[in-house]
Amino acid sequence: MEMNDYLVIYENSGPNWSAYVPNLPGCITTGRTVEECKKNIQEAITLFIETSQEVGKPVPPPTTQGEYVHIARTA
């Protein structure tokens, strides 16, 4: 089985968290906590890939990268 690492973006949107996968259009989810959101996005990615394969659509490869950029704050 081939393993891929997809970049997932997590955002705090008030009382909830949301997550999306830039390389998998429409692969999004929410959760009450970041832990719940992480569990939900894992399931969403799996379902996205399974559904794509079932209907004969190619699964986009993971090409997006990310990193934190550290910026000093001024008072």
Secondary structure, 3 states (H helix, E strand, C coil): CCCCCCCCEEEEECCEEEEECCCCCCCEEEECCHHHHHHHHHHHHHHHHHHHHHCCCCCCCCCCCCCCCCCCCCC
